[in-house]
Amino acid sequence: MSQNTYNTIIVGGGIAGLTAAAYLSRARQKVLLIEKNKEFGGLVNSFTRDGFHFDAGVRPLEDAGIIFPMLKDLNIQLEVVKSTVSMGVENEIINIESIDSLVQYRELLIKLFPESENEINKVLKIIRKIMKHMDVLYGIENPVFKDLKRERAFIFKKLLPWLPKFIFTVGKINRMNIPVEDYLKTIVKNPSLRDMIAQHFFKNTPAFFALGYFCLYLNYFYPKGGVGKLSEALKNKTLEFGTDLLAETKIIEVIPDKNLVIDQKNIRYHYDNLIWSADLKTFYKIVNTEGLAPKIKSKFEQTKIKMLQNRGTDSVFSLFLEVNEPLQSFRKIAHGHFFYTPSKNGLGETHRGELNYLLSNFEKVEKEQILTWLDKFTKLNTYEISIPGLNDPELVPHGKSSIIISLLAEYDLFKKIQKAGWLDEFVSELENRILRVISDSIYPMLKNKIITYFSLSPLSIENRIGSSEGSIVGWEFQKSMPVVNKIQFSDYSVLTPISSIYQAGQWAYSPAGVPMSILTGKLAAGKILKKWKK
Ligand SMILES: Cc1cc2nc3c(=O)[nH]c(=O)nc-3n(C[C@H](O)[C@H](O)[C@H](O)COP(=O)(O)OP(=O)(O)OC[C@H]3O[C@@H](n4cnc5c(N)ncnc54)[C@H](O)[C@@H]3O)c2cc1C
């Protein structure tokens, strides 16, 4: 069975696919956006349960000179509030409200590690320097979202003076493109202190990216009504521009020489151009290369090897709580986005050497050993806690609160335990330990106040989003990245070895996240429109 031809078909209705669809259909292309789930938005998604609001993926957002310019360019109104970040270790908590909060951050670290004052001063000096670089990097609205033919003032007053600073900054950034763990080792001797600074980042996060986060925290915002409002607004825009949206449709084969994609019901969809804005390993596995010209086929196969050799970043385990306790009780302690570490000891080797040992000897280790490890893992970890009602009180029933507690989690552990047949038990053990640690430390009022709770594991993310290894931001940070990882080359990130197929989203560029997913969606659309207009 076959359906009519589209100028562009986009596979993956996350934020990248929605962005690409909006731009292409605004330019009057005939566009079909295909999404395997019932709802669009991918990892930018919210849901309500029993009247309590939750964000299933990303919580506060960071503009990065991309989100607001995109919204403005597409004429999308999105009501947002500032989302202040709090950070806490044991009983010490600070709120990150301005650049001056760095002084409090320094004091917090010195209180915990008085013997390391000099090293802390050095780290703070570096963070300040990086913040200046970040100000340059995100200092202007990304020109990709500007109509440069019409906005002459922007070119002469902003873009041209910014370019030399940008080039200088890119050089500096690239020099700090080494894993933050290794970078910190050259400055800080105490491993616990290093953990307090960086253990909530993905493995091998580039030093520049990790230490620049302080700058990003200052600009976090939250859409009123929840993060999903961003996807909803973009989806409505695509509809207004005439995009055909097809939900609950999973693409299972791509035949590039015939320009068609095939779904799970064997329905065929013809395209002139295709944007793949979902998991890239899946894409490379399902492309049928038989009819491709030998040169293209060979390039495609080489790229495929690189893609399949690499992994997604760490995944996340999230616990969702409906709580019979008013927002005020939580507001007294911290803001709606809170990084909290109950013990200053730090994870050390718990999530690295010790976990690797358990994984490589999985057949031999006893369940009890894994649970003992889980005790340490939950006591020493850093939690990312979100309370949506603190950003928008209308998101919860009066006098009650919803809370999301997350920690980075290793996909392979969940997968092996699932194969061994005790995943439900493990998830329940993990949930109980998180609840115990959090209610014994920062939120004692949780005891007896939880109405109900449920969780999402790396395997749930893999199932729902189709994301390799349950990754939440694309590729693991490795020396040999299978995609573009330098900002000055971002324009090439959307190209694939097949000229009619483009890639977009968190797998197309590294490091990724919501802003880069939006940017690559726009870049892919731009390339197609340029070709089309010719
Ligand atoms: C807990 C959490 C916290 C995060 N925190 C941050 C943060 O602080 N800052 C930040 O910038 N980012 C953060 N992120 C990451 C960010 O949400 C993602 O990087 C971004 O949303 C990815 O968008 P995307 O469109 O590239 O991909 P996705 O959102 O993964 O969308 C891909 C879509 O493709 C669909 N799909 C997959 N396979 C197929 C197929 N075969 N056929 C049809 N459809 C298919 C999926 O269902 C999905 O809807 C976080 C994510 C999570 C989960």
The ligand as an SDF file (V2000), in Angstrom:
LIG
                    3D

 53 58  0  0  0  0  0  0  0  0999 V2000
   15.3140   13.5200   32.6920 C   0  0  0  0  0  0  0  0  0  0  0  0
   15.8640   14.3520   31.5660 C   0  0  0  0  0  0  0  0  0  0  0  0
   16.5120   15.5360   31.8450 C   0  0  0  0  0  0  0  0  0  0  0  0
   17.0270   16.3080   30.8150 C   0  0  0  0  0  0  0  0  0  0  0  0
   17.6160   17.4900   31.1180 N   0  0  0  0  0  0  0  0  0  0  0  0
   18.0330   18.3140   30.1320 C   0  0  0  0  0  0  0  0  0  0  0  0
   18.5510   19.6090   30.4290 C   0  0  0  0  0  0  0  0  0  0  0  0
   18.6500   20.0020   31.5940 O   0  0  0  0  0  0  0  0  0  0  0  0
   18.9170   20.4000   29.3970 N   0  0  0  0  0  0  0  0  0  0  0  0
   18.8030   19.9900   28.0890 C   0  0  0  0  0  0  0  0  0  0  0  0
   19.1150   20.7660   27.1820 O   0  0  0  0  0  0  0  0  0  0  0  0
   18.3200   18.7720   27.7840 N   0  0  0  0  0  0  0  0  0  0  0  0
   17.9430   17.9190   28.7630 C   0  0  0  0  0  0  0  0  0  0  0  0
   17.4290   16.6820   28.4620 N   0  0  0  0  0  0  0  0  0  0  0  0
   17.5630   16.1950   27.0820 C   0  0  0  0  0  0  0  0  0  0  0  0
   16.5420   16.7260   26.0980 C   0  0  0  0  0  0  0  0  0  0  0  0
   15.2460   16.5590   26.6150 O   0  0  0  0  0  0  0  0  0  0  0  0
   16.7250   15.9670   24.7760 C   0  0  0  0  0  0  0  0  0  0  0  0
   18.0810   16.0350   24.3680 O   0  0  0  0  0  0  0  0  0  0  0  0
   15.8780   16.5350   23.6470 C   0  0  0  0  0  0  0  0  0  0  0  0
   14.5500   16.7100   24.0760 O   0  0  0  0  0  0  0  0  0  0  0  0
   15.9560   15.5820   22.4590 C   0  0  0  0  0  0  0  0  0  0  0  0
   15.0440   15.9700   21.4560 O   0  0  0  0  0  0  0  0  0  0  0  0
   15.0070   15.1940   20.0680 P   0  0  0  0  0  0  0  0  0  0  0  0
   13.9070   15.7530   19.2850 O   0  0  0  0  0  0  0  0  0  0  0  0
   16.3600   15.1890   19.4640 O   0  0  0  0  0  0  0  0  0  0  0  0
   14.7590   13.6570   20.4310 O   0  0  0  0  0  0  0  0  0  0  0  0
   13.5970   12.8990   21.1960 P   0  0  0  0  0  0  0  0  0  0  0  0
   12.9570   13.7550   22.2050 O   0  0  0  0  0  0  0  0  0  0  0  0
   14.2200   11.6110   21.6330 O   0  0  0  0  0  0  0  0  0  0  0  0
   12.5370   12.6100   20.0510 O   0  0  0  0  0  0  0  0  0  0  0  0
   12.6490   11.5610   19.1490 C   0  0  0  0  0  0  0  0  0  0  0  0
   11.2430   11.1100   18.7900 C   0  0  0  0  0  0  0  0  0  0  0  0
   11.3280   10.1170   17.7890 O   0  0  0  0  0  0  0  0  0  0  0  0
   10.3500    9.1250   18.0420 C   0  0  0  0  0  0  0  0  0  0  0  0
   10.7850    7.9090   17.3470 N   0  0  0  0  0  0  0  0  0  0  0  0
   11.8370    7.1230   17.6790 C   0  0  0  0  0  0  0  0  0  0  0  0
   11.9630    6.1110   16.7850 N   0  0  0  0  0  0  0  0  0  0  0  0
   10.9700    6.2830   15.8710 C   0  0  0  0  0  0  0  0  0  0  0  0
   10.5840    5.5550   14.7010 C   0  0  0  0  0  0  0  0  0  0  0  0
   11.2440    4.4730   14.3000 N   0  0  0  0  0  0  0  0  0  0  0  0
    9.5010    5.9890   14.0110 N   0  0  0  0  0  0  0  0  0  0  0  0
    8.8090    7.0890   14.4160 C   0  0  0  0  0  0  0  0  0  0  0  0
    9.1400    7.8130   15.5070 N   0  0  0  0  0  0  0  0  0  0  0  0
   10.2180    7.4190   16.2210 C   0  0  0  0  0  0  0  0  0  0  0  0
   10.3390    9.0150   19.5480 C   0  0  0  0  0  0  0  0  0  0  0  0
    9.1660    8.4350   20.0440 O   0  0  0  0  0  0  0  0  0  0  0  0
   10.5090   10.4750   19.9710 C   0  0  0  0  0  0  0  0  0  0  0  0
    9.2800   11.1270   20.1510 O   0  0  0  0  0  0  0  0  0  0  0  0
   16.9080   15.8810   29.4700 C   0  0  0  0  0  0  0  0  0  0  0  0
   16.2340   14.6890   29.1940 C   0  0  0  0  0  0  0  0  0  0  0  0
   15.7090   13.9330   30.2200 C   0  0  0  0  0  0  0  0  0  0  0  0
   14.9700   12.6580   29.8860 C   0  0  0  0  0  0  0  0  0  0  0  0
  1  2  1  0
  2  3  1  0
  2 52  2  0
  3  4  2  0
  4  5  1  0
  4 50  1  0
  5  6  2  0
  6  7  1  0
  6 13  1  0
  7  8  2  0
  7  9  1  0
  9 10  1  0
 10 11  2  0
 10 12  1  0
 12 13  2  0
 13 14  1  0
 14 15  1  0
 14 50  1  0
 15 16  1  0
 16 17  1  0
 16 18  1  0
 18 19  1  0
 18 20  1  0
 20 21  1  0
 20 22  1  0
 22 23  1  0
 23 24  1  0
 24 25  2  0
 24 26  1  0
 24 27  1  0
 27 28  1  0
 28 29  2  0
 28 30  1  0
 28 31  1  0
 31 32  1  0
 32 33  1  0
 33 34  1  0
 33 48  1  0
 34 35  1  0
 35 36  1  0
 35 46  1  0
 36 37  1  0
 36 45  1  0
 37 38  2  0
 38 39  1  0
 39 40  1  0
 39 45  2  0
 40 41  1  0
 40 42  2  0
 42 43  1  0
 43 44  2  0
 44 45  1  0
 46 47  1  0
 46 48  1  0
 48 49  1  0
 50 51  2  0
 51 52  1  0
 52 53  1  0
M  END
$$$$
